[in-house]
């Protein structure tokens, strides 16, 4: 379990999240409001949003069509970027939080991650975030 947890507020911008994910080489983090975990934000949440906003036209195989489409939609693209820049964590986060107690075993953590198909588990004690366990943490523990 990592005790130093990177977390976000529901009002943080998606750009801030993406920047920190990139800088810290992480793929998700808890969302905390008034000391309580209220959600989880992940790269998957952001990617799902991007896929909804920029559908298959981006995947056009012919380069010339892609360039024409880009030029035609440059203004629309800029408008979309403006919209995205206003998005907050609360707009994209998963509100269903799967967490674990600090007293739980590694086996319990692995079973919970598998059962709920999550990459990380916030560790919560007495309603407060005290750590986080990722799938990578489980693998590292097995190696030791």
Secondary structure, 3 states (H helix, E strand, C coil): CECCCCEECCCCEHHHHHHHHHHHCCCEEEEEECCEEEEEEEHHHHHHHHHHHCCHHHHCCCHHHHHHHHHHCHHHHHHHHHHHHCCEHHHHCECCCCEECCCCCHHHHHHHHHHHCCCEEEEEECCEEEEEEEHHHHHHHHHC
